[in-house]
Amino acid sequence: MATLPQLLEEDVQGLDVALKDLIGKSEATSALVLDKGGFVIGECGDTRAFDTTTLGALAAAAYAATQGIASLVGEANFSSVYQQGENYSLLVNNVDEHCLLVVIFNAQISVGAVKYYAMGAISQIARQLLIARNRSPDEGIDLSILNLADAADMFTKRGEEPSATQNLDLQPLFARKGTQSAAEPAPEESSETEDPVAKLQKIKKLLVAGLISEEDFEFKKRKILEEM
């Protein structure tokens, strides 16, 4: 799976604008941006009635399953998944190789209207992610290696108090413009002060290269997470 681009504050704000615009025009209840591992990157609207962490994981899994179905019927891929209910309906759309857009809306609202407005949001989100990718083409994050139930708290917005998770100094996920990424420590920094995400990425590469065992990887990952 392709890694998520390194996001700056302006990128997260761009995603928020796209989601708010979608909800305003379509009258949807809520909208989420997920990475394809099912981690919530951004959300907007009324999500109080939904467990968005679990919903994101299941929506991503449902989308992945449709790709297998597509191949069985001779299609390269299916770009969306639509689930209709009595009270709420759900639409999952592909954004790019990194992300999905999930829209939850009242079942009485036409899915055609939601799809129409979702196309505009998808273009905005994809454009913002491309800007982030082009800014730092060699940097990214695989949220799956962190093994966290909810990755949304890792993205801080201006003016908000950081949560316990945000205090982990996960700069590669959310770097502020004009600051050095924690994935690239200053020359005087020692390995002991290297940020946790960079350490996790390194041991992940060692595992993929076959230089350490799965057992060693899990042990080292657990130690790093305990030190956060």
C-alpha positions as CSV (number, residue, x, y, z in Angstrom):
1,M,0.0,0.0,0.0
2,A,1.3,3.5,-0.9
3,T,2.2,5.6,2.1
4,L,0.2,8.7,3.0
5,P,2.0,11.9,2.1
6,Q,3.4,14.0,4.9
7,L,0.7,16.5,5.7
8,L,1.1,20.2,6.8
9,E,-1.5,22.2,8.6
10,E,-2.5,23.8,5.3
11,D,-3.2,20.3,3.9
12,V,-5.5,19.3,6.7
13,Q,-7.3,22.6,6.4
14,G,-7.7,22.0,2.7
15,L,-9.3,18.6,3.4
16,D,-11.7,20.2,5.9
17,V,-12.8,22.8,3.4
18,A,-13.6,20.1,0.8
19,L,-15.6,18.1,3.3
20,K,-17.5,21.1,4.6
21,D,-18.3,22.2,1.0
22,L,-19.6,18.7,0.3
23,I,-21.8,18.5,3.3
24,G,-23.2,22.0,2.7
25,K,-24.1,21.2,-0.9
26,S,-25.3,17.6,-0.6
27,E,-27.0,18.0,2.8
28,A,-25.1,14.8,3.9
29,T,-24.8,14.1,7.6
30,S,-21.1,13.6,7.7
31,A,-18.1,12.9,5.6
32,L,-14.7,11.2,6.3
33,V,-11.4,11.0,4.5
34,L,-9.6,7.7,5.2
35,D,-6.4,6.2,4.2
36,K,-6.9,2.9,2.5
37,G,-5.9,1.1,5.7
38,G,-9.1,2.5,7.2
39,F,-7.6,5.1,9.4
40,V,-9.5,8.4,9.7
41,I,-7.5,11.4,8.4
42,G,-10.3,14.0,8.6
43,E,-14.0,14.2,9.3
44,C,-16.7,16.8,9.2
45,G,-20.4,17.0,10.0
46,D,-22.4,15.3,12.8
47,T,-20.5,12.2,13.7
48,R,-21.7,11.8,17.3
49,A,-24.0,9.0,16.4
50,F,-21.3,7.0,14.6
51,D,-18.2,5.1,15.7
52,T,-16.0,6.6,13.0
53,T,-13.0,4.5,13.9
54,T,-14.8,1.2,13.3
55,L,-16.8,2.7,10.5
56,G,-13.6,3.8,8.7
57,A,-12.0,0.3,9.1
58,L,-15.1,-1.5,7.8
59,A,-15.6,1.0,4.9
60,A,-12.0,0.5,3.7
61,A,-12.4,-3.2,3.9
62,A,-15.7,-3.1,2.0
63,Y,-14.0,-1.0,-0.7
64,A,-11.1,-3.4,-0.9
65,A,-13.5,-6.4,-1.3
66,T,-15.2,-4.7,-4.3
67,Q,-11.9,-4.6,-6.1
68,G,-11.7,-8.4,-5.9
69,I,-15.3,-8.6,-7.2
70,A,-14.4,-6.2,-10.0
71,S,-11.7,-8.5,-11.2
72,L,-14.1,-11.5,-11.2
73,V,-16.4,-9.7,-13.6
74,G,-13.7,-8.4,-15.9
75,E,-13.5,-4.8,-14.5
76,A,-10.2,-3.1,-13.7
77,N,-11.8,-1.6,-10.6
78,F,-15.0,-0.3,-9.1
79,S,-14.7,3.3,-8.1
80,S,-17.3,3.4,-5.4
81,V,-19.4,1.3,-2.9
82,Y,-23.0,2.3,-2.1
83,Q,-25.0,0.9,0.8
84,Q,-28.6,1.9,1.2
85,G,-30.4,1.7,4.6
86,E,-33.8,2.7,6.0
87,N,-32.4,5.7,7.9
88,Y,-28.9,6.3,6.6
89,S,-27.1,5.4,3.4
90,L,-23.3,5.3,2.9
91,L,-21.2,6.0,-0.2
92,V,-17.5,5.1,-0.4
93,N,-15.5,6.7,-3.2
94,N,-11.9,6.2,-4.3
95,V,-9.9,9.4,-4.2
96,D,-6.4,8.2,-5.3
97,E,-3.9,5.5,-4.4
98,H,-3.8,6.8,-0.8
99,C,-7.3,7.7,0.3
100,L,-11.1,7.1,0.2
101,L,-14.0,9.5,0.8
102,V,-16.9,8.2,2.9
103,V,-20.2,10.1,2.9
104,I,-23.0,9.3,5.3
105,F,-26.4,10.7,4.4
106,N,-30.1,10.5,5.1
107,A,-31.6,7.6,3.2
108,Q,-34.2,10.0,1.7
109,I,-31.5,12.0,-0.1
110,S,-30.8,11.0,-3.7
111,V,-27.6,9.1,-4.0
112,G,-27.2,10.6,-7.5
113,A,-27.0,14.1,-5.9
114,V,-24.5,12.9,-3.3
115,K,-22.4,11.3,-6.0
116,Y,-22.5,14.5,-8.1
117,Y,-21.2,16.7,-5.2
118,A,-18.8,14.0,-4.1
119,M,-17.0,14.3,-7.4
120,G,-16.1,17.9,-6.6
121,A,-14.9,17.0,-3.1
122,I,-12.8,14.2,-4.5
123,S,-11.1,16.5,-7.0
124,Q,-10.3,19.0,-4.2
125,I,-8.9,16.3,-1.8
126,A,-6.8,14.6,-4.5
127,R,-5.4,18.0,-5.5
128,Q,-4.4,18.8,-1.9
129,L,-2.8,15.3,-1.5
130,L,-0.9,15.8,-4.7
131,I,0.4,19.2,-3.4
132,A,1.5,17.4,-0.2
133,R,3.2,14.6,-2.2
134,N,5.0,17.0,-4.5
135,R,6.2,19.1,-1.6
136,S,8.0,16.1,0.0
137,P,8.1,13.2,-2.5
138,D,10.4,11.1,-0.4
139,E,8.5,11.4,2.8
140,G,5.4,9.7,3.9
141,I,3.8,7.6,6.7
142,D,2.3,4.1,6.8
143,L,-0.3,4.4,9.5
144,S,-0.7,0.7,9.8
145,I,2.8,0.2,11.4
146,L,1.6,2.3,14.4
147,N,-1.1,-0.2,15.2
148,L,-3.4,2.5,16.6
149,A,-7.2,2.2,16.7
150,D,-7.7,5.8,15.8
151,A,-5.2,7.9,13.9
152,A,-7.3,11.1,13.7
153,D,-5.8,12.5,16.9
154,M,-2.4,12.6,15.2
155,F,-3.6,15.5,13.1
156,T,-3.6,18.8,15.0
157,K,-5.4,21.9,13.9
158,R,-4.4,25.4,14.7
159,G,-5.8,26.7,18.0
160,E,-6.6,23.2,19.4
161,E,-5.0,21.8,22.5
162,P,-2.9,18.7,21.7
163,S,-4.2,15.5,23.0
164,A,-2.1,12.8,24.7
165,T,-1.5,11.1,21.3
166,Q,-0.5,14.4,19.7
167,N,2.1,14.9,22.5
168,L,4.0,12.0,21.0
169,D,5.6,14.5,18.6
170,L,4.6,12.7,15.4
171,Q,5.9,15.4,13.2
172,P,6.1,13.4,9.9
173,L,2.3,13.1,10.0
174,F,1.7,16.7,10.7
175,A,4.6,19.1,10.1
176,R,4.0,22.8,10.4
177,K,5.3,25.0,7.6
178,G,8.8,26.3,8.2
179,T,9.8,23.6,10.7
180,Q,12.1,20.7,10.2
181,S,10.4,17.3,10.0
182,A,11.2,15.0,12.9
183,A,11.8,12.3,10.3
184,E,15.0,14.3,9.4
185,P,16.6,15.2,12.8
186,A,19.3,17.9,12.9
187,P,22.8,16.6,12.6
188,E,23.5,17.1,16.3
189,E,20.5,14.9,17.4
190,S,21.4,11.4,18.6
191,S,19.4,8.2,17.8
192,E,18.0,8.3,21.3
193,T,16.1,11.6,20.5
194,E,14.9,10.3,17.1
195,D,11.1,10.6,16.9
196,P,9.0,7.4,17.4
197,V,7.6,7.3,13.8
198,A,11.1,7.4,12.3
199,K,12.1,4.5,14.5
200,L,9.1,2.5,13.5
201,Q,9.7,3.2,9.8
202,K,13.3,2.0,10.1
203,I,12.4,-1.3,11.8
204,K,9.6,-1.8,9.3
205,K,12.1,-1.5,6.5
206,L,14.4,-4.0,8.2
207,L,11.5,-6.4,8.4
208,V,10.6,-6.0,4.8
209,A,14.2,-6.5,3.8
210,G,14.3,-9.8,5.8
211,L,17.0,-8.5,8.2
212,I,14.9,-9.0,11.3
213,S,12.2,-11.6,12.1
214,E,8.5,-10.8,12.7
215,E,9.1,-11.6,16.4
216,D,11.9,-9.1,16.6
217,F,9.8,-6.5,14.8
218,E,6.9,-6.8,17.2
219,F,9.3,-6.7,20.2
220,K,11.0,-3.5,18.9
221,K,7.7,-1.9,18.0
222,R,6.3,-2.5,21.4
223,K,9.4,-1.0,23.1
224,I,9.2,2.1,20.9
225,L,5.5,2.6,21.7
226,E,6.1,2.1,25.4
227,E,8.7,4.9,25.3
228,M,6.3,7.4,23.8
